[in-house]
Amino acid sequence: MATITASQLNQKIKSLPINLLYEVDKYIDFLAYKSSHSDWAEQLSEKQISLIEKGKKDIEENRVTSDTEAKGKIKNYIKNKSF
């Protein structure tokens, strides 16, 4: 991968139309946020970690429901709860 200097990047940015400059600005903000929050997993609460572990165990023990089956269950639930 070739290296790029800040000056080269600045020249490229200056050549962009104004509407794309807003997108570049948002992306730079995203990159700055991402670099300061590099490992989101380290910020999980104990409850979140516990729920993830429970989900992994459910998958390992084949306690899963397909998307189609879940939608059917929800549809039936709503149908039976209607007034």
PDB file with SEQRES, HELIX, SHEET and CRYST1 records, atoms N, CA, C and O in Angstrom:
SEQRES   1 A   83  MET ALA THR ILE THR ALA SER GLN LEU ASN GLN LYS ILE          
SEQRES   2 A   83  LYS SER LEU PRO ILE ASN LEU LEU TYR GLU VAL ASP LYS          
SEQRES   3 A   83  TYR ILE ASP PHE LEU ALA TYR LYS SER SER HIS SER ASP          
SEQRES   4 A   83  TRP ALA GLU GLN LEU SER GLU LYS GLN ILE SER LEU ILE          
SEQRES   5 A   83  GLU LYS GLY LYS LYS ASP ILE GLU GLU ASN ARG VAL THR          
SEQRES   6 A   83  SER ASP THR GLU ALA LYS GLY LYS ILE LYS ASN TYR ILE          
SEQRES   7 A   83  LYS ASN LYS SER PHE                                          
HELIX    1 AA1 ALA A    6  LYS A   14  1                                   9    
HELIX    2 AA2 ILE A   18  SER A   36  1                                  19    
HELIX    3 AA3 TRP A   40  GLN A   43  5                                   4    
HELIX    4 AA4 GLU A   46  GLU A   60  1                                  15    
HELIX    5 AA5 ASP A   67  LYS A   81  1                                  15    
CRYST1    1.000    1.000    1.000  90.00  90.00  90.00 P 1           1          
ATOM      1  N   MET A   1       0.843  -1.177   0.000  1.00  0.00           N  
ATOM      2  CA  MET A   1       0.000   0.000   0.000  1.00  0.00           C  
ATOM      3  C   MET A   1       0.886   1.238   0.000  1.00  0.00           C  
ATOM      4  O   MET A   1       1.791   1.366   0.825  1.00  0.00           O  
ATOM      5  N   ALA A   2       0.622   2.137  -0.921  1.00  0.00           N  
ATOM      6  CA  ALA A   2       1.399   3.367  -1.025  1.00  0.00           C  
ATOM      7  C   ALA A   2       1.042   4.308   0.121  1.00  0.00           C  
ATOM      8  O   ALA A   2      -0.100   4.342   0.579  1.00  0.00           O  
ATOM      9  N   THR A   3       2.020   5.061   0.570  1.00  0.00           N  
ATOM     10  CA  THR A   3       1.754   6.032   1.632  1.00  0.00           C  
ATOM     11  C   THR A   3       1.226   7.325   1.026  1.00  0.00           C  
ATOM     12  O   THR A   3       1.517   7.655  -0.124  1.00  0.00           O  
ATOM     13  N   ILE A   4       0.457   8.039   1.808  1.00  0.00           N  
ATOM     14  CA  ILE A   4      -0.097   9.320   1.378  1.00  0.00           C  
ATOM     15  C   ILE A   4       0.176  10.342   2.471  1.00  0.00           C  
ATOM     16  O   ILE A   4       0.055  10.047   3.660  1.00  0.00           O  
ATOM     17  N   THR A   5       0.535  11.513   2.062  1.00  0.00           N  
ATOM     18  CA  THR A   5       0.811  12.572   3.031  1.00  0.00           C  
ATOM     19  C   THR A   5      -0.467  13.361   3.295  1.00  0.00           C  
ATOM     20  O   THR A   5      -1.428  13.293   2.528  1.00  0.00           O  
ATOM     21  N   ALA A   6      -0.457  14.094   4.373  1.00  0.00           N  
ATOM     22  CA  ALA A   6      -1.607  14.946   4.691  1.00  0.00           C  
ATOM     23  C   ALA A   6      -1.806  15.987   3.594  1.00  0.00           C  
ATOM     24  O   ALA A   6      -2.939  16.346   3.274  1.00  0.00           O  
ATOM     25  N   SER A   7      -0.721  16.466   3.025  1.00  0.00           N  
ATOM     26  CA  SER A   7      -0.807  17.456   1.945  1.00  0.00           C  
ATOM     27  C   SER A   7      -1.485  16.863   0.712  1.00  0.00           C  
ATOM     28  O   SER A   7      -2.328  17.511   0.091  1.00  0.00           O  
ATOM     29  N   GLN A   8      -1.115  15.632   0.359  1.00  0.00           N  
ATOM     30  CA  GLN A   8      -1.746  14.968  -0.788  1.00  0.00           C  
ATOM     31  C   GLN A   8      -3.233  14.744  -0.529  1.00  0.00           C  
ATOM     32  O   GLN A   8      -4.069  14.971  -1.403  1.00  0.00           O  
ATOM     33  N   LEU A   9      -3.545  14.302   0.672  1.00  0.00           N  
ATOM     34  CA  LEU A   9      -4.939  14.073   1.030  1.00  0.00           C  
ATOM     35  C   LEU A   9      -5.717  15.387   1.001  1.00  0.00           C  
ATOM     36  O   LEU A   9      -6.852  15.433   0.527  1.00  0.00           O  
ATOM     37  N   ASN A  10      -5.111  16.436   1.501  1.00  0.00           N  
ATOM     38  CA  ASN A  10      -5.746  17.749   1.507  1.00  0.00           C  
ATOM     39  C   ASN A  10      -6.061  18.200   0.079  1.00  0.00           C  
ATOM     40  O   ASN A  10      -7.140  18.739  -0.169  1.00  0.00           O  
ATOM     41  N   GLN A  11      -5.143  17.990  -0.855  1.00  0.00           N  
ATOM     42  CA  GLN A  11      -5.371  18.364  -2.254  1.00  0.00           C  
ATOM     43  C   GLN A  11      -6.541  17.583  -2.845  1.00  0.00           C  
ATOM     44  O   GLN A  11      -7.368  18.146  -3.563  1.00  0.00           O  
ATOM     45  N   LYS A  12      -6.610  16.309  -2.548  1.00  0.00           N  
ATOM     46  CA  LYS A  12      -7.729  15.495  -3.040  1.00  0.00           C  
ATOM     47  C   LYS A  12      -9.048  15.992  -2.465  1.00  0.00           C  
ATOM     48  O   LYS A  12     -10.043  16.101  -3.182  1.00  0.00           O  
ATOM     49  N   ILE A  13      -9.054  16.290  -1.176  1.00  0.00           N  
ATOM     50  CA  ILE A  13     -10.280  16.766  -0.527  1.00  0.00           C  
ATOM     51  C   ILE A  13     -10.715  18.095  -1.130  1.00  0.00           C  
ATOM     52  O   ILE A  13     -11.906  18.307  -1.358  1.00  0.00           O  
ATOM     53  N   LYS A  14      -9.773  18.987  -1.391  1.00  0.00           N  
ATOM     54  CA  LYS A  14     -10.098  20.296  -1.966  1.00  0.00           C  
ATOM     55  C   LYS A  14     -10.749  20.172  -3.340  1.00  0.00           C  
ATOM     56  O   LYS A  14     -11.505  21.054  -3.748  1.00  0.00           O  
ATOM     57  N   SER A  15     -10.464  19.090  -4.052  1.00  0.00           N  
ATOM     58  CA  SER A  15     -11.004  18.927  -5.403  1.00  0.00           C  
ATOM     59  C   SER A  15     -12.428  18.341  -5.409  1.00  0.00           C  
ATOM     60  O   SER A  15     -13.055  18.256  -6.465  1.00  0.00           O  
ATOM     61  N   LEU A  16     -12.930  17.944  -4.253  1.00  0.00           N  
ATOM     62  CA  LEU A  16     -14.270  17.336  -4.186  1.00  0.00           C  
ATOM     63  C   LEU A  16     -15.364  18.399  -4.249  1.00  0.00           C  
ATOM     64  O   LEU A  16     -15.172  19.525  -3.790  1.00  0.00           O  
ATOM     65  N   PRO A  17     -16.517  18.033  -4.823  1.00  0.00           N  
ATOM     66  CA  PRO A  17     -17.659  18.948  -4.779  1.00  0.00           C  
ATOM     67  C   PRO A  17     -18.160  19.099  -3.335  1.00  0.00           C  
ATOM     68  O   PRO A  17     -17.966  18.213  -2.503  1.00  0.00           O  
ATOM     69  N   ILE A  18     -18.800  20.224  -3.062  1.00  0.00           N  
ATOM     70  CA  ILE A  18     -19.223  20.564  -1.690  1.00  0.00           C  
ATOM     71  C   ILE A  18     -20.087  19.478  -1.048  1.00  0.00           C  
ATOM     72  O   ILE A  18     -19.927  19.187   0.137  1.00  0.00           O  
ATOM     73  N   ASN A  19     -21.000  18.876  -1.815  1.00  0.00           N  
ATOM     74  CA  ASN A  19     -21.874  17.858  -1.221  1.00  0.00           C  
ATOM     75  C   ASN A  19     -21.083  16.651  -0.723  1.00  0.00           C  
ATOM     76  O   ASN A  19     -21.475  16.016   0.255  1.00  0.00           O  
ATOM     77  N   LEU A  20     -19.975  16.332  -1.388  1.00  0.00           N  
ATOM     78  CA  LEU A  20     -19.154  15.217  -0.924  1.00  0.00           C  
ATOM     79  C   LEU A  20     -18.292  15.607   0.268  1.00  0.00           C  
ATOM     80  O   LEU A  20     -17.902  14.750   1.061  1.00  0.00           O  
ATOM     81  N   LEU A  21     -17.993  16.896   0.398  1.00  0.00           N  
ATOM     82  CA  LEU A  21     -17.215  17.335   1.559  1.00  0.00           C  
ATOM     83  C   LEU A  21     -17.960  17.056   2.851  1.00  0.00           C  
ATOM     84  O   LEU A  21     -17.342  16.723   3.863  1.00  0.00           O  
ATOM     85  N   TYR A  22     -19.284  17.186   2.830  1.00  0.00           N  
ATOM     86  CA  TYR A  22     -20.077  16.850   4.018  1.00  0.00           C  
ATOM     87  C   TYR A  22     -19.945  15.369   4.356  1.00  0.00           C  
ATOM     88  O   TYR A  22     -19.850  14.996   5.526  1.00  0.00           O  
ATOM     89  N   GLU A  23     -19.940  14.530   3.325  1.00  0.00           N  
ATOM     90  CA  GLU A  23     -19.784  13.092   3.551  1.00  0.00           C  
ATOM     91  C   GLU A  23     -18.390  12.772   4.105  1.00  0.00           C  
ATOM     92  O   GLU A  23     -18.249  11.950   5.009  1.00  0.00           O  
ATOM     93  N   VAL A  24     -17.376  13.424   3.558  1.00  0.00           N  
ATOM     94  CA  VAL A  24     -16.006  13.225   4.050  1.00  0.00           C  
ATOM     95  C   VAL A  24     -15.915  13.660   5.510  1.00  0.00           C  
ATOM     96  O   VAL A  24     -15.293  12.981   6.327  1.00  0.00           O  
ATOM     97  N   ASP A  25     -16.538  14.792   5.834  1.00  0.00           N  
ATOM     98  CA  ASP A  25     -16.530  15.288   7.208  1.00  0.00           C  
ATOM     99  C   ASP A  25     -17.185  14.290   8.164  1.00  0.00           C  
ATOM    100  O   ASP A  25     -16.663  14.025   9.248  1.00  0.00           O  
ATOM    101  N   LYS A  26     -18.321  13.744   7.760  1.00  0.00           N  
ATOM    102  CA  LYS A  26     -18.996  12.746   8.606  1.00  0.00           C  
ATOM    103  C   LYS A  26     -18.138  11.489   8.756  1.00  0.00           C  
ATOM    104  O   LYS A  26     -18.075  10.893   9.831  1.00  0.00           O  
ATOM    105  N   TYR A  27     -17.481  11.098   7.666  1.00  0.00           N  
ATOM    106  CA  TYR A  27     -16.652   9.900   7.723  1.00  0.00           C  
ATOM    107  C   TYR A  27     -15.438  10.118   8.629  1.00  0.00           C  
ATOM    108  O   TYR A  27     -15.046   9.217   9.370  1.00  0.00           O  
ATOM    109  N   ILE A  28     -14.858  11.282   8.571  1.00  0.00           N  
ATOM    110  CA  ILE A  28     -13.731  11.596   9.456  1.00  0.00           C  
ATOM    111  C   ILE A  28     -14.185  11.549  10.917  1.00  0.00           C  
ATOM    112  O   ILE A  28     -13.472  11.028  11.775  1.00  0.00           O  
ATOM    113  N   ASP A  29     -15.377  12.098  11.197  1.00  0.00           N  
ATOM    114  CA  ASP A  29     -15.924  12.009  12.556  1.00  0.00           C  
ATOM    115  C   ASP A  29     -16.093  10.557  12.976  1.00  0.00           C  
ATOM    116  O   ASP A  29     -15.777  10.191  14.108  1.00  0.00           O  
ATOM    117  N   PHE A  30     -16.599   9.721  12.051  1.00  0.00           N  
ATOM    118  CA  PHE A  30     -16.769   8.301  12.334  1.00  0.00           C  
ATOM    119  C   PHE A  30     -15.427   7.642  12.643  1.00  0.00           C  
ATOM    120  O   PHE A  30     -15.307   6.884  13.605  1.00  0.00           O  
ATOM    121  N   LEU A  31     -14.418   7.936  11.820  1.00  0.00           N  
ATOM    122  CA  LEU A  31     -13.099   7.348  12.044  1.00  0.00           C  
ATOM    123  C   LEU A  31     -12.512   7.782  13.382  1.00  0.00           C  
ATOM    124  O   LEU A  31     -11.885   6.986  14.081  1.00  0.00           O  
ATOM    125  N   ALA A  32     -12.717   9.040  13.730  1.00  0.00           N  
ATOM    126  CA  ALA A  32     -12.222   9.528  15.016  1.00  0.00           C  
ATOM    127  C   ALA A  32     -12.924   8.808  16.164  1.00  0.00           C  
ATOM    128  O   ALA A  32     -12.287   8.417  17.142  1.00  0.00           O  
ATOM    129  N   TYR A  33     -14.232   8.637  16.040  1.00  0.00           N  
ATOM    130  CA  TYR A  33     -14.986   7.916  17.067  1.00  0.00           C  
ATOM    131  C   TYR A  33     -14.505   6.468  17.144  1.00  0.00           C  
ATOM    132  O   TYR A  33     -14.272   5.934  18.228  1.00  0.00           O  
ATOM    133  N   LYS A  34     -14.363   5.851  15.984  1.00  0.00           N  
ATOM    134  CA  LYS A  34     -13.945   4.446  15.931  1.00  0.00           C  
ATOM    135  C   LYS A  34     -12.574   4.255  16.574  1.00  0.00           C  
ATOM    136  O   LYS A  34     -12.354   3.277  17.289  1.00  0.00           O  
ATOM    137  N   SER A  35     -11.657   5.182  16.323  1.00  0.00           N  
ATOM    138  CA  SER A  35     -10.318   5.025  16.886  1.00  0.00           C  
ATOM    139  C   SER A  35     -10.311   5.206  18.401  1.00  0.00           C  
ATOM    140  O   SER A  35      -9.466   4.639  19.094  1.00  0.00           O  
ATOM    141  N   SER A  36     -11.254   5.996  18.915  1.00  0.00           N  
ATOM    142  CA  SER A  36     -11.306   6.186  20.367  1.00  0.00           C  
ATOM    143  C   SER A  36     -12.146   5.119  21.063  1.00  0.00           C  
ATOM    144  O   SER A  36     -12.123   5.010  22.289  1.00  0.00           O  
ATOM    145  N   HIS A  37     -12.874   4.346  20.297  1.00  0.00           N  
ATOM    146  CA  HIS A  37     -13.688   3.253  20.834  1.00  0.00           C  
ATOM    147  C   HIS A  37     -13.335   1.977  20.072  1.00  0.00           C  
ATOM    148  O   HIS A  37     -14.208   1.321  19.503  1.00  0.00           O  
ATOM    149  N   SER A  38     -12.064   1.637  20.069  1.00  0.00           N  
ATOM    150  CA  SER A  38     -11.569   0.596  19.182  1.00  0.00           C  
ATOM    151  C   SER A  38     -12.141  -0.789  19.458  1.00  0.00           C  
ATOM    152  O   SER A  38     -12.335  -1.557  18.515  1.00  0.00           O  
ATOM    153  N   ASP A  39     -12.412  -1.130  20.682  1.00  0.00           N  
ATOM    154  CA  ASP A  39     -12.924  -2.471  20.958  1.00  0.00           C  
ATOM    155  C   ASP A  39     -14.241  -2.370  21.703  1.00  0.00           C  
ATOM    156  O   ASP A  39     -14.271  -2.297  22.932  1.00  0.00           O  
ATOM    157  N   TRP A  40     -15.337  -2.368  20.942  1.00  0.00           N  
ATOM    158  CA  TRP A  40     -16.664  -2.219  21.538  1.00  0.00           C  
ATOM    159  C   TRP A  40     -16.965  -3.355  22.509  1.00  0.00           C  
ATOM    160  O   TRP A  40     -17.748  -3.175  23.441  1.00  0.00           O  
ATOM    161  N   ALA A  41     -16.361  -4.511  22.308  1.00  0.00           N  
ATOM    162  CA  ALA A  41     -16.643  -5.655  23.174  1.00  0.00           C  
ATOM    163  C   ALA A  41     -16.194  -5.389  24.608  1.00  0.00           C  
ATOM    164  O   ALA A  41     -16.768  -5.930  25.553  1.00  0.00           O  
ATOM    165  N   GLU A  42     -15.174  -4.563  24.766  1.00  0.00           N  
ATOM    166  CA  GLU A  42     -14.692  -4.236  26.107  1.00  0.00           C  
ATOM    167  C   GLU A  42     -15.678  -3.351  26.862  1.00  0.00           C  
ATOM    168  O   GLU A  42     -15.568  -3.209  28.079  1.00  0.00           O  
ATOM    169  N   GLN A  43     -16.626  -2.762  26.170  1.00  0.00           N  
ATOM    170  CA  GLN A  43     -17.573  -1.858  26.794  1.00  0.00           C  
ATOM    171  C   GLN A  43     -18.908  -2.531  27.115  1.00  0.00           C  
ATOM    172  O   GLN A  43     -19.836  -1.871  27.584  1.00  0.00           O  
ATOM    173  N   LEU A  44     -19.008  -3.826  26.870  1.00  0.00           N  
ATOM    174  CA  LEU A  44     -20.249  -4.544  27.169  1.00  0.00           C  
ATOM    175  C   LEU A  44     -20.424  -4.688  28.674  1.00  0.00           C  
ATOM    176  O   LEU A  44     -19.458  -4.874  29.413  1.00  0.00           O  
ATOM    177  N   SER A  45     -21.678  -4.599  29.112  1.00  0.00           N  
ATOM    178  CA  SER A  45     -21.974  -4.800  30.531  1.00  0.00           C  
ATOM    179  C   SER A  45     -21.946  -6.294  30.842  1.00  0.00           C  
ATOM    180  O   SER A  45     -21.955  -7.130  29.938  1.00  0.00           O  
ATOM    181  N   GLU A  46     -21.912  -6.613  32.122  1.00  0.00           N  
ATOM    182  CA  GLU A  46     -21.948  -8.027  32.530  1.00  0.00           C  
ATOM    183  C   GLU A  46     -23.228  -8.689  32.045  1.00  0.00           C  
ATOM    184  O   GLU A  46     -23.207  -9.847  31.629  1.00  0.00           O  
ATOM    185  N   LYS A  47     -24.343  -7.965  32.093  1.00  0.00           N  
ATOM    186  CA  LYS A  47     -25.623  -8.513  31.630  1.00  0.00           C  
ATOM    187  C   LYS A  47     -25.566  -8.808  30.133  1.00  0.00           C  
ATOM    188  O   LYS A  47     -26.040  -9.855  29.692  1.00  0.00           O  
ATOM    189  N   GLN A  48     -24.993  -7.896  29.351  1.00  0.00           N  
ATOM    190  CA  GLN A  48     -24.886  -8.115  27.915  1.00  0.00           C  
ATOM    191  C   GLN A  48     -24.020  -9.333  27.615  1.00  0.00           C  
ATOM    192  O   GLN A  48     -24.356 -10.144  26.752  1.00  0.00           O  
ATOM    193  N   ILE A  49     -22.917  -9.457  28.323  1.00  0.00           N  
ATOM    194  CA  ILE A  49     -22.029 -10.615  28.135  1.00  0.00           C  
ATOM    195  C   ILE A  49     -22.767 -11.898  28.488  1.00  0.00           C  
ATOM    196  O   ILE A  49     -22.654 -12.899  27.780  1.00  0.00           O  
ATOM    197  N   SER A  50     -23.519 -11.868  29.578  1.00  0.00           N  
ATOM    198  CA  SER A  50     -24.280 -13.030  30.011  1.00  0.00           C  
ATOM    199  C   SER A  50     -25.317 -13.436  28.954  1.00  0.00           C  
ATOM    200  O   SER A  50     -25.488 -14.620  28.664  1.00  0.00           O  
ATOM    201  N   LEU A  51     -25.999 -12.447  28.390  1.00  0.00           N  
ATOM    202  CA  LEU A  51     -27.008 -12.736  27.365  1.00  0.00           C  
ATOM    203  C   LEU A  51     -26.364 -13.300  26.100  1.00  0.00           C  
ATOM    204  O   LEU A  51     -26.936 -14.183  25.460  1.00  0.00           O  
ATOM    205  N   ILE A  52     -25.200 -12.810  25.737  1.00  0.00           N  
ATOM    206  CA  ILE A  52     -24.485 -13.347  24.573  1.00  0.00           C  
ATOM    207  C   ILE A  52     -24.092 -14.795  24.832  1.00  0.00           C  
ATOM    208  O   ILE A  52     -24.261 -15.653  23.965  1.00  0.00           O  
ATOM    209  N   GLU A  53     -23.568 -15.068  26.020  1.00  0.00           N  
ATOM    210  CA  GLU A  53     -23.195 -16.440  26.371  1.00  0.00           C  
ATOM    211  C   GLU A  53     -24.408 -17.362  26.344  1.00  0.00           C  
ATOM    212  O   GLU A  53     -24.317 -18.497  25.874  1.00  0.00           O  
ATOM    213  N   LYS A  54     -25.554 -16.876  26.850  1.00  0.00           N  
ATOM    214  CA  LYS A  54     -26.786 -17.672  26.826  1.00  0.00           C  
ATOM    215  C   LYS A  54     -27.191 -17.964  25.388  1.00  0.00           C  
ATOM    216  O   LYS A  54     -27.586 -19.086  25.072  1.00  0.00           O  
ATOM    217  N   GLY A  55     -27.096 -16.966  24.512  1.00  0.00           N  
ATOM    218  CA  GLY A  55     -27.423 -17.163  23.101  1.00  0.00           C  
ATOM    219  C   GLY A  55     -26.512 -18.175  22.437  1.00  0.00           C  
ATOM    220  O   GLY A  55     -26.965 -19.002  21.645  1.00  0.00           O  
ATOM    221  N   LYS A  56     -25.220 -18.112  22.759  1.00  0.00           N  
ATOM    222  CA  LYS A  56     -24.276 -19.075  22.203  1.00  0.00           C  
ATOM    223  C   LYS A  56     -24.617 -20.490  22.661  1.00  0.00           C  
ATOM    224  O   LYS A  56     -24.545 -21.437  21.877  1.00  0.00           O  
ATOM    225  N   LYS A  57     -24.988 -20.630  23.936  1.00  0.00           N  
ATOM    226  CA  LYS A  57     -25.348 -21.951  24.467  1.00  0.00           C  
ATOM    227  C   LYS A  57     -26.618 -22.460  23.799  1.00  0.00           C  
ATOM    228  O   LYS A  57     -26.715 -23.642  23.465  1.00  0.00           O  
ATOM    229  N   ASP A  58     -27.602 -21.565  23.599  1.00  0.00           N  
ATOM    230  CA  ASP A  58     -28.833 -21.958  22.913  1.00  0.00           C  
ATOM    231  C   ASP A  58     -28.526 -22.477  21.507  1.00  0.00           C  
ATOM    232  O   ASP A  58     -29.105 -23.472  21.071  1.00  0.00           O  
ATOM    233  N   ILE A  59     -27.623 -21.809  20.806  1.00  0.00           N  
ATOM    234  CA  ILE A  59     -27.253 -22.251  19.455  1.00  0.00           C  
ATOM    235  C   ILE A  59     -26.573 -23.615  19.516  1.00  0.00           C  
ATOM    236  O   ILE A  59     -26.897 -24.505  18.730  1.00  0.00           O  
ATOM    237  N   GLU A  60     -25.631 -23.785  20.446  1.00  0.00           N  
ATOM    238  CA  GLU A  60     -24.919 -25.052  20.582  1.00  0.00           C  
ATOM    239  C   GLU A  60     -25.875 -26.197  20.894  1.00  0.00           C  
ATOM    240  O   GLU A  60     -25.659 -27.326  20.451  1.00  0.00           O  
ATOM    241  N   GLU A  61     -26.940 -25.910  21.661  1.00  0.00           N  
ATOM    242  CA  GLU A  61     -27.882 -26.949  22.059  1.00  0.00           C  
ATOM    243  C   GLU A  61     -29.115 -26.980  21.148  1.00  0.00           C  
ATOM    244  O   GLU A  61     -30.135 -27.583  21.483  1.00  0.00           O  
ATOM    245  N   ASN A  62     -29.002 -26.321  19.999  1.00  0.00           N  
ATOM    246  CA  ASN A  62     -30.037 -26.319  18.959  1.00  0.00           C  
ATOM    247  C   ASN A  62     -31.381 -25.790  19.446  1.00  0.00           C  
ATOM    248  O   ASN A  62     -32.431 -26.249  18.995  1.00  0.00           O  
ATOM    249  N   ARG A  63     -31.354 -24.834  20.354  1.00  0.00           N  
ATOM    250  CA  ARG A  63     -32.591 -24.176  20.797  1.00  0.00           C  
ATOM    251  C   ARG A  63     -32.727 -22.875  20.008  1.00  0.00           C  
ATOM    252  O   ARG A  63     -32.571 -21.776  20.540  1.00  0.00           O  
ATOM    253  N   VAL A  64     -33.020 -23.042  18.729  1.00  0.00           N  
ATOM    254  CA  VAL A  64     -33.116 -21.900  17.831  1.00  0.00           C  
ATOM    255  C   VAL A  64     -34.446 -21.949  17.078  1.00  0.00           C  
ATOM    256  O   VAL A  64     -35.081 -22.998  16.971  1.00  0.00           O  
ATOM    257  N   THR A  65     -34.844 -20.798  16.564  1.00  0.00           N  
ATOM    258  CA  THR A  65     -36.064 -20.685  15.773  1.00  0.00           C  
ATOM    259  C   THR A  65     -35.715 -19.948  14.495  1.00  0.00           C  
ATOM    260  O   THR A  65     -35.034 -18.923  14.525  1.00  0.00           O  
ATOM    261  N   SER A  66     -36.184 -20.474  13.373  1.00  0.00           N  
ATOM    262  CA  SER A  66     -35.912 -19.808  12.105  1.00  0.00           C  
ATOM    263  C   SER A  66     -36.693 -18.498  12.031  1.00  0.00           C  
ATOM    264  O   SER A  66     -37.660 -18.291  12.764  1.00  0.00           O  
ATOM    265  N   ASP A  67     -36.261 -17.630  11.143  1.00  0.00           N  
ATOM    266  CA  ASP A  67     -36.929 -16.351  10.930  1.00  0.00           C  
ATOM    267  C   ASP A  67     -38.393 -16.574  10.525  1.00  0.00           C  
ATOM    268  O   ASP A  67     -39.291 -15.902  11.032  1.00  0.00           O  
ATOM    269  N   THR A  68     -38.621 -17.506   9.623  1.00  0.00           N  
ATOM    270  CA  THR A  68     -39.980 -17.803   9.149  1.00  0.00           C  
ATOM    271  C   THR A  68     -40.851 -18.304  10.285  1.00  0.00           C  
ATOM    272  O   THR A  68     -41.998 -17.880  10.430  1.00  0.00           O  
ATOM    273  N   GLU A  69     -40.309 -19.207  11.091  1.00  0.00           N  
ATOM    274  CA  GLU A  69     -41.068 -19.750  12.222  1.00  0.00           C  
ATOM    275  C   GLU A  69     -41.366 -18.663  13.253  1.00  0.00           C  
ATOM    276  O   GLU A  69     -42.469 -18.612  13.796  1.00  0.00           O  
ATOM    277  N   ALA A  70     -40.404 -17.805  13.521  1.00  0.00           N  
ATOM    278  CA  ALA A  70     -40.609 -16.721  14.479  1.00  0.00           C  
ATOM    279  C   ALA A  70     -41.693 -15.768  13.990  1.00  0.00           C  
ATOM    280  O   ALA A  70     -42.549 -15.352  14.770  1.00  0.00           O  
ATOM    281  N   LYS A  71     -41.665 -15.420  12.714  1.00  0.00           N  
ATOM    282  CA  LYS A  71     -42.703 -14.539  12.154  1.00  0.00           C  
ATOM    283  C   LYS A  71     -44.077 -15.176  12.271  1.00  0.00           C  
ATOM    284  O   LYS A  71     -45.058 -14.497  12.572  1.00  0.00           O  
ATOM    285  N   GLY A  72     -44.149 -16.488  12.031  1.00  0.00           N  
ATOM    286  CA  GLY A  72     -45.421 -17.195  12.162  1.00  0.00           C  
ATOM    287  C   GLY A  72     -45.933 -17.175  13.593  1.00  0.00           C  
ATOM    288  O   GLY A  72     -47.127 -16.979  13.822  1.00  0.00           O  
ATOM    289  N   LYS A  73     -45.045 -17.374  14.555  1.00  0.00           N  
ATOM    290  CA  LYS A  73     -45.438 -17.344  15.965  1.00  0.00           C  
ATOM    291  C   LYS A  73     -45.937 -15.955  16.362  1.00  0.00           C  
ATOM    292  O   LYS A  73     -46.927 -15.822  17.082  1.00  0.00           O  
ATOM    293  N   ILE A  74     -45.244 -14.931  15.886  1.00  0.00           N  
ATOM    294  CA  ILE A  74     -45.662 -13.556  16.192  1.00  0.00           C  
ATOM    295  C   ILE A  74     -47.018 -13.263  15.573  1.00  0.00           C  
ATOM    296  O   ILE A  74     -47.884 -12.668  16.214  1.00  0.00           O  
ATOM    297  N   LYS A  75     -47.200 -13.678  14.334  1.00  0.00           N  
ATOM    298  CA  LYS A  75     -48.479 -13.458  13.646  1.00  0.00           C  
ATOM    299  C   LYS A  75     -49.616 -14.145  14.398  1.00  0.00           C  
ATOM    300  O   LYS A  75     -50.674 -13.549  14.600  1.00  0.00           O  
ATOM    301  N   ASN A  76     -49.405 -15.389  14.810  1.00  0.00           N  
ATOM    302  CA  ASN A  76     -50.434 -16.110  15.572  1.00  0.00           C  
ATOM    303  C   ASN A  76     -50.699 -15.462  16.917  1.00  0.00           C  
ATOM    304  O   ASN A  76     -51.848 -15.387  17.354  1.00  0.00           O  
ATOM    305  N   TYR A  77     -49.651 -14.994  17.578  1.00  0.00           N  
ATOM    306  CA  TYR A  77     -49.804 -14.329  18.880  1.00  0.00           C  
ATOM    307  C   TYR A  77     -50.670 -13.082  18.723  1.00  0.00           C  
ATOM    308  O   TYR A  77     -51.605 -12.864  19.493  1.00  0.00           O  
ATOM    309  N   ILE A  78     -50.354 -12.275  17.731  1.00  0.00           N  
ATOM    310  CA  ILE A  78     -51.117 -11.040  17.502  1.00  0.00           C  
ATOM    311  C   ILE A  78     -52.564 -11.365  17.139  1.00  0.00           C  
ATOM    312  O   ILE A  78     -53.493 -10.709  17.610  1.00  0.00           O  
ATOM    313  N   LYS A  79     -52.743 -12.361  16.315  1.00  0.00           N  
ATOM    314  CA  LYS A  79     -54.092 -12.771  15.898  1.00  0.00           C  
ATOM    315  C   LYS A  79     -54.913 -13.208  17.107  1.00  0.00           C  
ATOM    316  O   LYS A  79     -56.086 -12.848  17.210  1.00  0.00           O  
ATOM    317  N   ASN A  80     -54.330 -13.966  18.011  1.00  0.00           N  
ATOM    318  CA  ASN A  80     -55.046 -14.466  19.188  1.00  0.00           C  
ATOM    319  C   ASN A  80     -55.260 -13.395  20.229  1.00  0.00           C  
ATOM    320  O   ASN A  80     -56.152 -13.538  21.065  1.00  0.00           O  
ATOM    321  N   LYS A  81     -54.475 -12.314  20.218  1.00  0.00           N  
ATOM    322  CA  LYS A  81     -54.620 -11.248  21.197  1.00  0.00           C  
ATOM    323  C   LYS A  81     -55.525 -10.122  20.706  1.00  0.00           C  
ATOM    324  O   LYS A  81     -55.830  -9.198  21.461  1.00  0.00           O  
ATOM    325  N   SER A  82     -55.956 -10.190  19.450  1.00  0.00           N  
ATOM    326  CA  SER A  82     -56.805  -9.126  18.895  1.00  0.00           C  
ATOM    327  C   SER A  82     -58.165  -9.142  19.561  1.00  0.00           C  
ATOM    328  O   SER A  82     -58.680 -10.190  19.950  1.00  0.00           O  
ATOM    329  N   PHE A  83     -58.733  -7.951  19.682  1.00  0.00           N  
ATOM    330  CA  PHE A  83     -60.050  -7.823  20.306  1.00  0.00           C  
ATOM    331  C   PHE A  83     -61.134  -7.837  19.273  1.00  0.00           C  
ATOM    332  O   PHE A  83     -62.313  -7.739  19.613  1.00  0.00           O  
TER     333      PHE A  83                                                      
END                                                                             
